[in-house]
């Protein structure tokens, strides 16, 4: 965690530290180069994890209300993030925060849609 606390209040500092601890507990690596910053504060989640949360919490519930995504599309969305992460991990292609955010959104959306698909499948099997 890199932060210059000289320009912030003690309350802002405490809130930021608390949020960073939550992000760490969620399993995010919180590497500063792979994170967004707002007013000098590093996001508590890296760009990819931020995208996953956006996909899970905002986009996937909307699909329940307006349209149904086929399960195979959800798998493709998850694979897109896996390929991006794999290319970066093996030093084949360096990703950037915007790509991490977008692939994270796709994967979060896909993961939640798969979860919904399996829940519906189980409910139908139990009928």
N, CA, C and O of each residue as an XYZ file, in Angstrom:
508
protein
N       0.844     -1.176      0.000
C       0.000      0.000      0.000
C       0.888      1.237      0.000
O       1.660      1.478      0.929
N       0.757      1.995     -1.047
C       1.538      3.220     -1.141
C       0.603      4.408     -1.067
O      -0.310      4.556     -1.880
N       0.848      5.256     -0.073
C      -0.013      6.431      0.074
C       0.762      7.510      0.785
O       1.478      7.240      1.749
N       0.622      8.730      0.313
C       1.227      9.871      0.972
C       0.172     10.482      1.890
O      -0.742     11.163      1.424
N       0.297     10.242      3.180
C      -0.714     10.675      4.138
C      -0.566     12.131      4.573
O      -1.348     12.599      5.400
N       0.404     12.851      4.043
C       0.608     14.237      4.452
C      -0.532     15.148      4.004
O      -0.802     16.160      4.650
N      -1.204     14.800      2.901
C      -2.221     15.689      2.346
C      -3.655     15.253      2.665
O      -4.600     15.806      2.104
N      -3.831     14.266      3.560
C      -5.180     13.772      3.856
C      -5.449     13.849      5.360
O      -4.530     13.904      6.177
N      -6.730     13.852      5.689
C      -7.089     13.891      7.108
C      -6.925     12.508      7.726
O      -6.832     11.504      7.019
N      -6.893     12.474      9.037
C      -6.777     11.198      9.760
C      -7.979     10.301      9.467
O      -7.840      9.083      9.357
N      -9.173     10.917      9.341
C     -10.373     10.131      9.048
C     -10.265      9.491      7.661
O     -10.572      8.309      7.504
N      -9.832     10.257      6.658
C      -9.651      9.714      5.310
C      -8.633      8.587      5.318
O      -8.810      7.567      4.652
N      -7.570      8.781      6.077
C      -6.524      7.763      6.187
C      -7.086      6.481      6.790
O      -6.805      5.390      6.293
N      -7.871      6.597      7.851
C      -8.462      5.412      8.514
C      -9.432      4.689      7.590
O      -9.427      3.459      7.521
N     -10.262      5.447      6.882
C     -11.229      4.839      5.960
C     -10.486      4.106      4.843
O     -10.839      2.979      4.496
N      -9.464      4.743      4.284
C      -8.698      4.130      3.209
C      -8.042      2.838      3.682
O      -8.096      1.827      2.981
N      -7.432      2.857      4.845
C      -6.777      1.658      5.379
C      -7.803      0.543      5.601
O      -7.532     -0.620      5.303
N      -8.971      0.897      6.120
C     -10.030     -0.093      6.336
C     -10.478     -0.714      5.005
O     -10.643     -1.930      4.910
N     -10.673      0.128      3.977
C     -11.065     -0.380      2.664
C      -9.977     -1.258      2.047
O     -10.276     -2.286      1.441
N      -8.728     -0.857      2.200
C      -7.622     -1.670      1.689
C      -7.574     -3.021      2.394
O      -7.276     -4.036      1.764
N      -7.862     -3.047      3.685
C      -7.901     -4.318      4.410
C      -9.026     -5.211      3.900
O      -8.844     -6.421      3.772
N     -10.197     -4.621      3.604
C     -11.303     -5.398      3.035
C     -10.901     -5.982      1.679
O     -11.155     -7.155      1.407
N     -10.281     -5.172      0.841
C      -9.842     -5.642     -0.469
C      -8.854     -6.783     -0.357
O      -8.908     -7.742     -1.127
N      -7.951     -6.679      0.606
C      -6.971     -7.736      0.844
C      -7.659     -9.019      1.299
O      -7.303    -10.109      0.854
N      -8.640     -8.889      2.182
C      -9.371    -10.062      2.668
C     -10.170    -10.739      1.560
O     -10.429    -11.941      1.625
N     -10.563     -9.968      0.542
C     -11.276    -10.536     -0.604
C     -10.334    -11.294     -1.540
O     -10.784    -11.970     -2.466
N      -9.039    -11.179     -1.298
C      -8.071    -11.933     -2.082
C      -7.398    -11.151     -3.195
O      -6.699    -11.735     -4.022
N      -7.595     -9.852     -3.232
C      -6.974     -9.031     -4.268
C      -5.510     -8.757     -3.916
O      -5.183     -8.489     -2.760
N      -4.639     -8.828     -4.916
C      -3.208     -8.575     -4.678
C      -2.913     -7.107     -4.438
O      -1.903     -6.790     -3.810
N      -3.751     -6.204     -4.910
C      -3.651     -4.761     -4.686
C      -2.325     -4.157     -5.156
O      -1.816     -3.223     -4.538
N      -1.778     -4.677     -6.226
C      -0.547     -4.099     -6.776
C      -0.881     -2.699     -7.302
O      -1.805     -2.538     -8.100
N      -0.139     -1.703     -6.862
C      -0.492     -0.316     -7.185
C      -0.463     -0.037     -8.684
O      -1.299      0.720     -9.178
N       0.486     -0.635     -9.428
C       0.545     -0.404    -10.876
C      -0.660     -1.012    -11.597
O      -0.962     -0.632    -12.728
N      -1.337     -1.936    -10.958
C      -2.492     -2.603    -11.570
C      -3.800     -2.147    -10.929
O      -4.815     -2.840    -11.000
N      -3.761     -0.991    -10.313
C      -4.935     -0.447     -9.632
C      -5.218      0.963    -10.129
O      -4.333      1.654    -10.634
N      -6.459      1.369     -9.976
C      -6.844      2.739    -10.270
C      -6.658      3.579     -9.014
O      -6.624      3.056     -7.901
N      -6.540      4.881     -9.209
C      -6.419      5.826     -8.110
C      -7.491      6.893     -8.266
O      -7.849      7.272     -9.381
N      -7.995      7.368     -7.146
C      -8.963      8.461     -7.147
C      -8.546      9.460     -6.080
O      -8.471      9.121     -4.898
N      -8.278     10.683     -6.495
C      -7.825     11.745     -5.596
C      -6.656     11.289     -4.721
O      -6.600     11.575     -3.524
N      -5.737     10.580     -5.348
C      -4.540     10.127     -4.643
C      -4.711      8.838     -3.861
O      -3.733      8.316     -3.326
N      -5.919      8.311     -3.780
C      -6.175      7.072     -3.050
C      -6.238      5.893     -4.020
O      -6.962      5.928     -5.015
N      -5.469      4.854     -3.714
C      -5.523      3.631     -4.506
C      -6.836      2.912     -4.226
O      -7.252      2.808     -3.072
N      -7.493      2.413     -5.276
C      -8.695      1.600     -5.080
C      -8.324      0.396     -4.213
O      -7.203     -0.104     -4.304
N      -9.245     -0.074     -3.380
C      -8.963     -1.237     -2.543
C      -8.885     -2.540     -3.335
O      -8.421     -3.555     -2.816
N      -9.338     -2.516     -4.585
C      -9.245     -3.671     -5.471
C      -8.487     -3.267     -6.724
O      -8.591     -2.125     -7.169
N      -7.719     -4.199     -7.301
C      -7.015     -3.912     -8.541
C      -8.034     -3.711     -9.666
O      -9.232     -3.912     -9.466
N      -7.563     -3.322    -10.824
C      -8.456     -3.034    -11.951
C      -9.293     -4.256    -12.326
O     -10.489     -4.125    -12.583
N      -8.681     -5.443    -12.362
C      -9.410     -6.648    -12.751
C     -10.463     -7.005    -11.703
O     -11.600     -7.322    -12.053
N     -10.100     -6.958    -10.438
C     -11.071     -7.257     -9.372
C     -12.196     -6.220     -9.337
O     -13.349     -6.556     -9.068
N     -11.854     -4.963     -9.608
C     -12.881     -3.917     -9.700
C     -13.872     -4.268    -10.805
O     -15.083     -4.145    -10.620
N     -13.357     -4.703    -11.949
C     -14.215     -5.113    -13.048
C     -15.095     -6.292    -12.687
O     -16.278     -6.312    -13.026
N     -14.529     -7.275    -12.000
C     -15.306     -8.445    -11.594
C     -16.475     -8.024    -10.710
O     -17.599     -8.490    -10.895
N     -16.208     -7.149     -9.755
C     -17.268     -6.677     -8.861
C     -18.344     -5.922     -9.647
O     -19.536     -6.102     -9.399
N     -17.926     -5.085    -10.589
C     -18.896     -4.360    -11.421
C     -19.761     -5.355    -12.198
O     -20.983     -5.212    -12.255
N     -19.126     -6.351    -12.790
C     -19.874     -7.352    -13.551
C     -20.834     -8.148    -12.692
O     -21.960     -8.427    -13.103
N     -20.390     -8.513    -11.499
C     -21.234     -9.321    -10.607
C     -22.393     -8.524    -10.023
O     -23.533     -8.989    -10.012
N     -22.102     -7.343     -9.547
C     -23.107     -6.592     -8.787
C     -24.015     -5.746     -9.673
O     -25.206     -5.628     -9.388
N     -23.486     -5.162    -10.726
C     -24.288     -4.240    -11.534
C     -24.870     -4.873    -12.794
O     -26.069     -4.756    -13.047
N     -24.034     -5.540    -13.584
C     -24.494     -6.002    -14.888
C     -25.288     -7.297    -14.842
O     -26.330     -7.399    -15.489
N     -24.825     -8.279    -14.099
C     -25.508     -9.572    -14.090
C     -26.953     -9.474    -13.592
O     -27.831    -10.075    -14.212
N     -27.245     -8.754    -12.512
C     -28.658     -8.628    -12.113
C     -29.523     -7.954    -13.173
O     -30.704     -8.275    -13.301
N     -28.951     -7.027    -13.931
C     -29.706     -6.388    -15.007
C     -30.120     -7.404    -16.067
O     -31.198     -7.300    -16.652
N     -29.254     -8.386    -16.308
C     -29.594     -9.390    -17.316
C     -30.766    -10.249    -16.865
O     -31.514    -10.762    -17.697
N     -30.932    -10.412    -15.570
C     -32.094    -11.146    -15.054
C     -33.386    -10.420    -15.392
O     -34.416    -11.043    -15.653
N     -33.316     -9.109    -15.383
C     -34.512     -8.313    -15.622
C     -34.831     -8.131    -17.102
O     -36.002     -8.072    -17.474
N     -33.808     -8.039    -17.952
C     -34.046     -7.631    -19.333
C     -33.768     -8.694    -20.387
O     -34.439     -8.710    -21.418
N     -32.815     -9.571    -20.169
C     -32.498    -10.594    -21.168
C     -31.728    -11.723    -20.502
O     -31.132    -11.546    -19.439
N     -31.749    -12.885    -21.141
C     -31.039    -14.039    -20.600
C     -29.835    -14.329    -21.492
O     -29.963    -14.428    -22.712
N     -28.678    -14.462    -20.875
C     -27.461    -14.749    -21.613
C     -27.242    -16.268    -21.621
O     -27.287    -16.897    -20.564
N     -27.008    -16.860    -22.785
C     -26.735    -18.305    -22.831
C     -25.489    -18.647    -22.006
O     -24.552    -17.853    -21.917
N     -25.497    -19.835    -21.409
C     -24.386    -20.227    -20.530
C     -23.058    -20.247    -21.276
O     -22.021    -19.928    -20.694
N     -23.072    -20.619    -22.570
C     -21.822    -20.696    -23.312
C     -21.199    -19.315    -23.522
O     -19.977    -19.196    -23.618
N     -22.026    -18.278    -23.595
C     -21.498    -16.918    -23.703
C     -20.793    -16.540    -22.396
O     -19.739    -15.904    -22.406
N     -21.390    -16.941    -21.281
C     -20.773    -16.678    -19.975
C     -19.414    -17.356    -19.868
O     -18.467    -16.773    -19.339
N     -19.312    -18.584    -20.367
C     -18.029    -19.298    -20.341
C     -16.997    -18.571    -21.195
O     -15.837    -18.448    -20.799
N     -17.409    -18.096    -22.348
C     -16.492    -17.338    -23.216
C     -16.010    -16.079    -22.510
O     -14.828    -15.744    -22.585
N     -16.908    -15.378    -21.825
C     -16.518    -14.157    -21.097
C     -15.467    -14.470    -20.037
O     -14.505    -13.719    -19.876
N     -15.644    -15.569    -19.319
C     -14.668    -15.955    -18.288
C     -13.332    -16.320    -18.943
O     -12.266    -15.960    -18.442
N     -13.402    -17.032    -20.056
C     -12.176    -17.427    -20.755
C     -11.407    -16.225    -21.292
O     -10.177    -16.245    -21.326
N     -12.110    -15.190    -21.708
C     -11.434    -13.977    -22.192
C     -10.547    -13.400    -21.084
O      -9.402    -13.025    -21.337
N     -11.074    -13.330    -19.860
C     -10.263    -12.829    -18.756
C      -9.107    -13.786    -18.455
O      -7.991    -13.349    -18.175
N      -9.377    -15.084    -18.514
C      -8.328    -16.068    -18.236
C      -7.197    -15.970    -19.261
O      -6.023    -16.061    -18.902
N      -7.542    -15.786    -20.510
C      -6.521    -15.645    -21.555
C      -5.704    -14.369    -21.321
O      -4.477    -14.399    -21.407
N      -6.372    -13.259    -21.028
C      -5.657    -12.009    -20.761
C      -4.711    -12.177    -19.570
O      -3.550    -11.773    -19.630
N      -5.210    -12.768    -18.499
C      -4.362    -12.998    -17.324
C      -3.216    -13.953    -17.619
O      -2.097    -13.749    -17.149
N      -3.492    -14.997    -18.397
C      -2.452    -15.966    -18.744
C      -1.366    -15.370    -19.614
O      -0.180    -15.618    -19.397
N      -1.771    -14.579    -20.606
C      -0.784    -13.922    -21.460
C       0.121    -13.005    -20.641
O       1.325    -12.925    -20.887
N      -0.461    -12.325    -19.678
C       0.329    -11.446    -18.823
C       1.224    -12.265    -17.898
O       2.400    -11.941    -17.728
N       0.681    -13.314    -17.306
C       1.433    -14.144    -16.357
C       2.678    -14.747    -17.011
O       3.748    -14.792    -16.403
N       2.527    -15.209    -18.258
C       3.651    -15.844    -18.949
C       4.490    -14.851    -19.754
O       5.298    -15.249    -20.593
N       4.293    -13.555    -19.493
C       5.064    -12.484    -20.138
C       4.997    -12.528    -21.667
O       5.967    -12.207    -22.354
N       3.842    -12.930    -22.181
C       3.644    -12.945    -23.623
C       3.111    -11.595    -24.089
O       3.552    -11.062    -25.107
N       2.160    -11.047    -23.337
C       1.570     -9.759    -23.671
C       1.209     -9.051    -22.369
O       0.440     -9.577    -21.564
N       1.755     -7.880    -22.169
C       1.454     -7.121    -20.955
C       0.070     -6.486    -21.083
O      -0.234     -5.850    -22.092
N      -0.747     -6.656    -20.082
C      -2.082     -6.071    -20.069
C      -1.988     -4.645    -19.536
O      -0.934     -4.218    -19.065
N      -3.100     -3.911    -19.615
C      -3.159     -2.587    -19.007
C      -4.430     -2.514    -18.168
O      -5.278     -3.403    -18.240
N      -4.559     -1.471    -17.387
C      -5.677     -1.403    -16.440
C      -7.041     -1.343    -17.122
O      -8.009     -1.886    -16.590
N      -7.141     -0.713    -18.261
C      -8.424     -0.656    -18.966
C      -8.806     -2.056    -19.451
O      -9.955     -2.471    -19.295
N      -7.856     -2.782    -20.035
C      -8.135     -4.152    -20.480
C      -8.471     -5.041    -19.288
O      -9.383     -5.865    -19.366
N      -7.742     -4.881    -18.188
C      -8.041     -5.659    -16.978
C      -9.455     -5.368    -16.484
O     -10.189     -6.281    -16.105
N      -9.828     -4.099    -16.491
C     -11.171     -3.715    -16.052
C     -12.235     -4.356    -16.957
O     -13.202     -4.936    -16.464
N     -12.054     -4.250    -18.262
C     -13.046     -4.785    -19.208
C     -13.148     -6.301    -19.107
O     -14.250     -6.846    -19.050
N     -12.000     -6.989    -19.084
C     -12.058     -8.450    -18.982
C     -12.614     -8.882    -17.627
O     -13.273     -9.917    -17.526
N     -12.348     -8.091    -16.587
C     -12.928     -8.376    -15.274
C     -14.448     -8.228    -15.277
O     -15.162     -9.047    -14.701
N     -14.936     -7.164    -15.940
C     -16.391     -6.966    -16.045
C     -17.027     -8.151    -16.761
O     -18.048     -8.676    -16.317
N     -16.424     -8.570    -17.868
C     -16.958     -9.713    -18.620
C     -16.975    -10.974    -17.760
O     -17.965    -11.706    -17.739
N     -15.878    -11.224    -17.053
C     -15.801    -12.429    -16.230
C     -16.780    -12.381    -15.052
O     -17.420    -13.384    -14.738
N     -16.896    -11.237    -14.410
C     -17.843    -11.115    -13.300
C     -19.267    -11.328    -13.760
O     -20.062    -11.984    -13.087
N     -19.580    -10.761    -14.923
C     -20.898    -10.944    -15.525
C     -21.111    -12.428    -15.861
O     -22.150    -13.006    -15.544
N     -20.103    -13.027    -16.509
C     -20.204    -14.431    -16.894
C     -20.332    -15.354    -15.704
O     -21.155    -16.270    -15.704
N     -19.515    -15.113    -14.685
C     -19.559    -15.952    -13.484
C     -20.939    -15.908    -12.829
O     -21.496    -16.949    -12.480
N     -21.477    -14.731    -12.665
C     -22.781    -14.595    -12.012
C     -23.876    -15.211    -12.868
O     -24.794    -15.839    -12.339
N     -23.793    -15.041    -14.180
C     -24.788    -15.662    -15.049
C     -24.704    -17.185    -15.004
O     -25.733    -17.860    -15.049
N     -23.489    -17.737    -14.916
C     -23.368    -19.189    -14.764
C     -23.974    -19.652    -13.443
O     -24.646    -20.682    -13.383
N     -23.734    -18.895    -12.405
C     -24.308    -19.222    -11.103
C     -25.835    -19.226    -11.179
O     -26.482    -20.142    -10.671
N     -26.399    -18.218    -11.803
C     -27.849    -18.137    -11.974
C     -28.353    -19.308    -12.822
O     -29.381    -19.908    -12.509
N     -27.627    -19.630    -13.893
C     -28.003    -20.750    -14.758
C     -28.072    -22.047    -13.959
O     -29.042    -22.795    -14.073
N     -27.040    -22.319    -13.145
C     -27.012    -23.560    -12.366
C     -28.077    -23.583    -11.274
O     -28.641    -24.637    -10.980
N     -28.350    -22.450    -10.682
C     -29.420    -22.389     -9.685
C     -30.769    -22.712    -10.328
O     -31.563    -23.473     -9.776
N     -31.018    -22.124    -11.505
C     -32.269    -22.415    -12.227
C     -32.329    -23.892    -12.620
O     -33.387    -24.515    -12.531
N     -31.206    -24.450    -13.050
C     -31.141    -25.856    -13.448
C     -31.480    -26.760    -12.266
O     -32.263    -27.700    -12.404
N     -30.895    -26.476    -11.112
C     -31.164    -27.272     -9.906
C     -32.618    -27.159     -9.487
O     -33.247    -28.154     -9.128
N     -33.146    -25.958     -9.531
C     -34.571    -25.752     -9.172
C     -35.464    -26.558    -10.105
O     -36.408    -27.206     -9.652
N     -35.175    -26.525    -11.407
C     -35.974    -27.286    -12.368
C     -35.837    -28.793    -12.155
O     -36.813    -29.524    -12.324
N     -34.655    -29.270    -11.789
C     -34.459    -30.683    -11.532
C     -35.205    -31.145    -10.278
O     -35.644    -32.292    -10.195
N     -35.342    -30.248     -9.316
C     -36.021    -30.598     -8.055
C     -37.546    -30.543     -8.159
O     -38.244    -31.004     -7.256
N     -38.057    -29.991     -9.234
C     -39.523    -29.883     -9.397
C     -40.149    -31.231     -9.679
O     -41.366    -31.325     -9.842
